[in-house]
Amino acid sequence: MSKAETLRRIVDASGAESARLAALLTLARHYVDVGDGVKGFATASEARTLALKLGDFAAAAHALNSISISQYNRSEHVSAITTAIDARDYANRSGAREAAGDSYYSIGLALFGLGLIAEGEDVVARGMASSAAGEEVRVRLTRLMGILGTGRGDMPAAERAFDAAIELAAHSTPTQREACHALWAIAWIRHMDEQYAGHPVVPEKLAKARAHLRSALAISREEGDAYLVADRTALLGIVTLLGRDWEGAERLLTQAQREARGLDYVRAIVVSTVYLSRLYLERGDAPRAADLLRGAIDQARRGAADDVIVYARALRARALEELGRLKEAENERRLAAEFREQRTEARLRSGVEAVRLIAPLLRG
């Protein structure tokens, strides 16, 4: 039984509403930690409704932070900031220091999603200096500094932040330790992969990313966390793909896809399917790639990050072109370009709104 199933059973077995609320908050945080924006949003929203019904403002603050990060995972960045500000208000009203500290993380993460790196770093610095920054919050904020460093393209600074987060998390929860190792690897994957920065592959960093992912996988397996096992297996498959080990990559990505489908875990389904399709393209199997990518695009519409939809369409256009289906390929490129343009315009508008929303926090 997966960790999520165990936590869901605790929710279902809860008698009193207060016990159900506590169980829902734990399950929502789990979905947040594994990056499942679909289930995270639904579960945290249920927790928020119950918390407000019970007048438990501290619980409402925790639920709102989980909703905010779920919105980030769905590329709903301004909504994520608005929700995190609400979380901060409820936390301050109820004296929930951890939730107040977490709101800095939620806001900073959404700012990263909008490309507002300097503003994100300002929010993180304020969070670190806040009296609300307990041990768990400090680990998250230090990790976020690494994420923001990748956004600036400063990989040495990002590495230092991730290494510091790993050290801070040494005596923290297994979830925190796992996330620090995984994000170290994700930072370098995004730096080297064509979907993101597309810099040349650095074998030394690829090897370190693999080692960090294996550490993350070991923790996830020990914790019985099937969601993270599926997600990190997919990431290990991407690292293996970047190393051009086709057979190893196919084995890992196929395994991740199978496990993610069994869990109905949208993010991992989409990621494993897109990169498995890319692998088939690399090996000259365009028909299989085109078919898989059609399914990946349908899945991504359920709540995956916007960037993967654009990439999946671009890959499908390549596959269709290789098959001589030129009109279909052109249509995929047109859809990708339109979506990219809409996303760029929306991000610009959202960036202006985000700066307005966080102005009182940065003045305080």
C-alpha positions as a printed NumPy array, in Angstrom:
array([[  0.   ,   0.   ,   0.   ],
       [  1.351,   3.444,  -0.927],
       [  1.822,   6.242,   1.583],
       [ -0.986,   8.195,  -0.086],
       [ -3.357,   5.226,   0.248],
       [ -2.448,   4.87 ,   3.923],
       [ -3.079,   8.568,   4.536],
       [ -6.374,   8.423,   2.615],
       [ -7.535,   5.513,   4.765],
       [ -6.774,   7.567,   7.878],
       [ -8.932,  10.368,   6.448],
       [-11.77 ,   7.956,   5.68 ],
       [-11.558,   6.343,   9.133],
       [-11.623,   9.654,  10.983],
       [-14.634,  10.089,  13.224],
       [-14.639,  13.591,  14.639],
       [-14.37 ,  16.475,  12.19 ],
       [-11.232,  17.749,  13.961],
       [ -9.527,  14.39 ,  13.383],
       [-10.621,  14.384,   9.747],
       [ -9.214,  17.888,   9.323],
       [ -5.823,  16.881,  10.724],
       [ -5.747,  13.844,   8.421],
       [ -6.736,  15.91 ,   5.369],
       [ -3.957,  18.419,   6.076],
       [ -1.399,  15.608,   6.24 ],
       [ -2.644,  14.064,   2.989],
       [ -2.723,  17.461,   1.242],
       [  0.858,  18.184,   2.301],
       [  1.881,  14.791,   0.972],
       [  0.405,  15.593,  -2.437],
       [  2.177,  18.969,  -2.328],
       [  5.486,  17.278,  -1.547],
       [  5.125,  14.935,  -4.521],
       [  4.038,  17.748,  -6.849],
       [  0.567,  16.402,  -7.626],
       [ -1.259,  19.664,  -8.306],
       [ -4.53 ,  17.898,  -9.144],
       [ -4.989,  15.824,  -5.982],
       [ -3.18 ,  18.381,  -3.829],
       [ -5.578,  21.143,  -4.812],
       [ -8.679,  18.99 ,  -4.262],
       [ -7.564,  17.646,  -0.884],
       [ -6.303,  20.978,   0.452],
       [ -9.502,  22.709,  -0.688],
       [-11.535,  20.163,   1.261],
       [ -9.323,  20.797,   4.297],
       [ -9.746,  24.574,   3.983],
       [-13.546,  24.282,   3.838],
       [-13.604,  22.102,   6.944],
       [-11.125,  24.333,   8.79 ],
       [-13.25 ,  27.429,   8.192],
       [-16.38 ,  25.54 ,   9.237],
       [-14.648,  24.663,  12.528],
       [-13.19 ,  28.157,  12.943],
       [ -9.669,  26.709,  13.022],
       [ -7.681,  29.524,  11.408],
       [ -4.297,  27.858,  11.963],
       [ -5.493,  24.801,  10.019],
       [ -6.956,  27.091,   7.361],
       [ -3.521,  28.702,   6.968],
       [ -1.842,  25.314,   6.47 ],
       [ -4.524,  24.276,   3.966],
       [ -4.131,  27.526,   2.03 ],
       [ -0.359,  27.039,   1.778],
       [ -0.98 ,  23.585,   0.292],
       [ -3.517,  25.044,  -2.143],
       [ -0.984,  27.727,  -3.133],
       [  1.761,  25.251,  -3.981],
       [ -0.749,  23.083,  -5.855],
       [ -1.68 ,  26.161,  -7.89 ],
       [  2.02 ,  26.708,  -8.634],
       [  2.242,  23.1  ,  -9.843],
       [ -0.673,  23.881, -12.189],
       [  1.047,  27.102, -13.449],
       [ -1.602,  29.279, -11.739],
       [  1.004,  31.637, -10.326],
       [ -0.962,  34.757,  -9.43 ],
       [ -3.635,  32.636,  -7.771],
       [ -0.837,  30.904,  -5.858],
       [  0.44 ,  34.259,  -4.551],
       [ -3.054,  35.466,  -3.6  ],
       [ -3.712,  32.202,  -1.768],
       [ -0.348,  32.336,   0.044],
       [ -1.057,  35.905,   1.189],
       [ -4.392,  34.676,   2.579],
       [ -2.487,  31.857,   4.309],
       [ -0.136,  34.402,   5.873],
       [ -3.076,  36.475,   7.111],
       [ -4.78 ,  33.474,   8.711],
       [ -1.449,  32.336,  10.201],
       [ -0.753,  35.733,  11.745],
       [ -4.314,  35.941,  13.066],
       [ -4.023,  32.549,  14.765],
       [ -0.36 ,  32.683,  15.793],
       [  0.512,  29.7  ,  13.562],
       [  4.217,  30.451,  13.123],
       [  5.074,  27.49 ,  10.881],
       [  2.227,  28.343,   8.495],
       [  3.358,  31.988,   8.475],
       [  6.882,  30.878,   7.595],
       [  5.602,  28.514,   4.92 ],
       [  3.741,  31.381,   3.262],
       [  7.101,  32.966,   2.379],
       [  8.037,  29.721,   0.641],
       [  4.715,  29.559,  -1.222],
       [  5.021,  33.163,  -2.417],
       [  8.675,  32.795,  -3.402],
       [  7.96 ,  29.641,  -5.376],
       [  5.172,  31.335,  -7.332],
       [  7.459,  34.294,  -8.08 ],
       [ 10.028,  31.85 ,  -9.465],
       [  7.304,  30.417, -11.696],
       [  6.75 ,  33.903, -13.109],
       [ 10.474,  34.48 , -13.644],
       [ 10.576,  37.183, -10.926],
       [ 13.853,  35.953,  -9.487],
       [ 15.014,  39.084,  -7.622],
       [ 11.604,  39.483,  -5.992],
       [ 11.605,  35.806,  -5.047],
       [ 15.027,  36.117,  -3.454],
       [ 13.821,  39.153,  -1.499],
       [ 10.843,  37.194,  -0.167],
       [ 13.07 ,  34.254,   0.794],
       [ 15.512,  36.559,   2.621],
       [ 12.62 ,  38.077,   4.58 ],
       [ 11.328,  34.617,   5.381],
       [ 14.737,  33.477,   6.631],
       [ 14.965,  36.579,   8.853],
       [ 11.433,  36.083,  10.172],
       [ 10.743,  34.749,  13.647],
       [  8.45 ,  32.253,  11.905],
       [ 11.394,  30.483,  10.237],
       [ 11.6  ,  27.232,  12.18 ],
       [ 13.774,  24.289,  11.145],
       [ 11.386,  22.875,   8.536],
       [ 10.751,  26.284,   7.016],
       [ 14.474,  27.076,   6.854],
       [ 15.114,  23.858,   4.929],
       [ 12.401,  24.733,   2.406],
       [ 13.565,  28.328,   2.022],
       [ 17.213,  27.292,   1.591],
       [ 16.121,  24.816,  -1.06 ],
       [ 14.134,  27.568,  -2.741],
       [ 17.261,  29.721,  -2.868],
       [ 18.782,  26.944,  -4.958],
       [ 15.764,  26.91 ,  -7.26 ],
       [ 15.97 ,  30.695,  -7.668],
       [ 19.7  ,  30.381,  -8.388],
       [ 18.899,  28.117, -11.33 ],
       [ 16.448,  30.771, -12.531],
       [ 19.327,  33.266, -12.618],
       [ 21.494,  30.718, -14.414],
       [ 23.956,  30.768, -11.495],
       [ 24.557,  27.051, -11.072],
       [ 27.449,  27.4  ,  -8.553],
       [ 25.185,  29.463,  -6.263],
       [ 22.345,  26.995,  -6.795],
       [ 24.587,  24.076,  -5.875],
       [ 25.769,  25.83 ,  -2.713],
       [ 22.175,  26.42 ,  -1.666],
       [ 21.134,  22.82 ,  -2.358],
       [ 24.179,  21.48 ,  -0.504],
       [ 23.305,  23.734,   2.454],
       [ 19.712,  22.494,   2.343],
       [ 20.881,  18.867,   2.348],
       [ 23.03 ,  19.603,   5.393],
       [ 20.17 ,  21.385,   7.186],
       [ 17.818,  18.501,   6.378],
       [ 20.174,  15.844,   7.775],
       [ 18.223,  15.789,  11.043],
       [ 14.878,  16.729,   9.536],
       [ 12.096,  14.566,   8.12 ],
       [ 12.718,  11.944,   5.424],
       [ 10.488,  13.984,   3.07 ],
       [ 12.712,  17.039,   3.469],
       [ 15.905,  15.034,   2.936],
       [ 14.436,  13.366,  -0.145],
       [ 13.335,  16.662,  -1.678],
       [ 16.757,  18.254,  -1.201],
       [ 18.506,  15.422,  -3.039],
       [ 15.9  ,  15.361,  -5.809],
       [ 16.007,  19.103,  -6.406],
       [ 19.802,  19.1  ,  -6.651],
       [ 19.367,  16.692,  -9.57 ],
       [ 16.39 ,  18.52 , -11.09 ],
       [ 18.386,  21.763, -11.187],
       [ 21.069,  20.202, -13.366],
       [ 18.569,  18.278, -15.507],
       [ 16.838,  21.571, -16.342],
       [ 20.184,  23.237, -17.014],
       [ 21.195,  20.577, -19.527],
       [ 17.928,  19.363, -21.05 ],
       [ 16.647,  20.776, -24.342],
       [ 13.179,  21.41 , -22.889],
       [ 14.615,  24.033, -20.546],
       [ 18.029,  25.77 , -20.723],
       [ 19.558,  23.296, -23.185],
       [ 23.172,  23.786, -22.15 ],
       [ 25.717,  21.087, -23.092],
       [ 25.61 ,  17.948, -20.975],
       [ 28.309,  17.953, -18.289],
       [ 29.166,  14.28 , -17.534],
       [ 30.385,  15.062, -14.008],
       [ 27.121,  16.833, -13.112],
       [ 25.082,  14.102, -14.786],
       [ 26.825,  11.535, -12.578],
       [ 26.171,  13.617,  -9.442],
       [ 22.541,  14.106, -10.437],
       [ 22.208,  10.332, -10.787],
       [ 23.732,   9.827,  -7.32 ],
       [ 21.365,  12.362,  -5.739],
       [ 18.351,  10.758,  -7.415],
       [ 19.409,   7.344,  -6.152],
       [ 19.612,   8.796,  -2.632],
       [ 16.144,  10.297,  -3.096],
       [ 14.781,   6.99 ,  -4.403],
       [ 16.231,   5.069,  -1.462],
       [ 14.465,   7.389,   0.992],
       [ 11.189,   7.21 ,  -0.946],
       [ 11.248,   3.425,  -1.031],
       [ 12.064,   3.235,   2.666],
       [  9.106,   5.53 ,   3.382],
       [  6.807,   3.509,   1.116],
       [  6.09 ,   6.627,  -0.933],
       [  4.932,   5.229,  -4.264],
       [  4.294,   8.678,  -5.773],
       [  7.836,   9.86 ,  -5.198],
       [  9.258,   6.512,  -6.325],
       [  7.426,   6.931,  -9.654],
       [  8.465,  10.561, -10.04 ],
       [ 12.122,  10.028,  -9.15 ],
       [ 12.309,   6.929, -11.36 ],
       [ 11.128,   9.107, -14.247],
       [ 13.805,  11.687, -13.437],
       [ 16.443,   8.96 , -13.297],
       [ 15.212,   7.885, -16.718],
       [ 15.755,  11.443, -18.017],
       [ 19.293,  11.5  , -16.613],
       [ 19.929,   8.156, -18.322],
       [ 18.47 ,   9.533, -21.561],
       [ 20.769,  12.561, -21.368],
       [ 23.63 ,  10.099, -21.002],
       [ 22.394,   8.433, -24.24 ],
       [ 21.873,   5.026, -22.643],
       [ 18.747,   4.2  , -24.635],
       [ 18.032,   0.777, -23.152],
       [ 18.502,   1.944, -19.568],
       [ 16.369,   5.042, -20.171],
       [ 13.564,   3.007, -21.767],
       [ 13.51 ,   0.592, -18.832],
       [ 13.33 ,   3.376, -16.232],
       [ 10.808,   5.555, -18.093],
       [  8.55 ,   2.582, -18.863],
       [  8.665,   1.57 , -15.193],
       [  7.854,   5.116, -14.081],
       [  5.002,   5.394, -16.583],
       [  3.489,   2.097, -15.423],
       [  3.727,   3.05 , -11.747],
       [  2.361,   6.562, -12.337],
       [ -0.63 ,   5.245, -14.307],
       [ -1.405,   2.856, -11.483],
       [ -1.495,   5.837,  -9.105],
       [ -3.243,   8.194, -11.571],
       [ -0.346,  10.569, -10.842],
       [ -0.676,  13.173, -13.599],
       [  2.736,  14.841, -13.391],
       [  4.698,  11.603, -13.494],
       [  2.458,  10.143, -16.218],
       [  3.103,  13.168, -18.412],
       [  6.843,  13.438, -17.726],
       [  7.564,   9.737, -18.236],
       [  5.422,   9.596, -21.404],
       [  6.942,  12.721, -22.972],
       [ 10.516,  11.562, -22.413],
       [  9.73 ,   8.005, -23.475],
       [  8.363,   9.532, -26.68 ],
       [ 11.521,  11.563, -27.108],
       [ 13.534,   8.369, -26.675],
       [ 11.52 ,   6.66 , -29.426],
       [ 12.109,   9.669, -31.679],
       [ 15.843,   9.405, -31.034],
       [ 15.677,   5.722, -32.006],
       [ 13.659,   6.373, -35.178],
       [ 10.286,   5.076, -33.974],
       [  8.192,   8.107, -34.95 ],
       [  4.809,   6.263, -35.073],
       [  5.102,   5.17 , -31.468],
       [  6.288,   8.617, -30.37 ],
       [  3.402,  10.411, -32.099],
       [  0.818,   8.101, -30.537],
       [  2.254,   8.406, -27.007],
       [  2.521,  12.188, -27.221],
       [ -1.145,  12.548, -28.131],
       [ -2.004,  10.81 , -24.866],
       [  0.544,  12.87 , -22.923],
       [ -1.014,  16.131, -24.166],
       [ -4.476,  14.951, -23.096],
       [ -3.145,  14.053, -19.639],
       [ -1.289,  17.363, -19.301],
       [ -4.549,  19.278, -19.742],
       [ -5.719,  17.8  , -16.446],
       [ -3.324,  20.014, -14.525],
       [  0.331,  19.633, -15.512],
       [  2.688,  22.617, -15.836],
       [  2.228,  24.683, -18.985],
       [  5.777,  24.244, -20.291],
       [  5.423,  20.504, -20.739],
       [  2.377,  20.99 , -23.012],
       [  4.403,  23.213, -25.36 ],
       [  7.289,  20.731, -25.378],
       [  4.995,  17.746, -25.985],
       [  3.415,  19.482, -28.988],
       [  6.84 ,  20.394, -30.394],
       [  7.985,  16.784, -30.092],
       [  4.785,  15.505, -31.681],
       [  5.282,  17.883, -34.597],
       [  8.749,  16.385, -35.139],
       [  7.323,  12.875, -35.049],
       [  4.508,  13.7  , -37.48 ],
       [  6.952,  15.408, -39.835],
       [  9.118,  12.292, -39.886],
       [  5.989,  10.312, -40.79 ],
       [  5.288,  12.667, -43.717],
       [  2.081,  13.956, -42.068],
       [  3.087,  17.542, -42.745],
       [ -0.297,  19.235, -42.262],
       [ -0.733,  17.608, -38.874],
       [  2.818,  18.565, -37.928],
       [  2.176,  22.176, -38.908],
       [ -1.007,  22.176, -36.861],
       [  0.868,  20.943, -33.77 ],
       [  3.486,  23.674, -34.244],
       [  0.74 ,  26.266, -34.606],
       [ -0.974,  25.081, -31.428],
       [  2.354,  25.091, -29.557],
       [  3.183,  28.596, -30.801],
       [ -0.259,  29.934, -29.894],
       [ -0.095,  28.378, -26.44 ],
       [  3.432,  29.732, -25.92 ],
       [  2.36 ,  33.214, -26.991],
       [ -0.695,  33.146, -24.748],
       [  1.451,  31.906, -21.877],
       [  4.066,  34.639, -22.434],
       [  1.421,  37.371, -22.51 ],
       [ -0.28 ,  35.928, -19.438],
       [  3.032,  35.744, -17.566],
       [  3.754,  39.405, -18.336],
       [  0.331,  40.45 , -17.041],
       [  0.686,  38.12 , -14.087],
       [  4.121,  39.49 , -13.267],
       [  2.747,  43.019, -12.959],
       [ -0.084,  41.797, -10.749],
       [  2.29 ,  39.69 ,  -8.631],
       [  4.572,  42.665,  -7.924],
       [  1.515,  44.666,  -6.856],
       [  0.318,  41.886,  -4.566],
       [  3.64 ,  41.412,  -2.762],
       [  4.437,  45.15 ,  -2.407],
       [  3.036,  45.366,   1.16 ],
       [  5.101,  42.333,   2.18 ],
       [  8.305,  43.815,   0.759],
       [  7.595,  47.178,   2.419],
       [  6.967,  45.56 ,   5.79 ]])
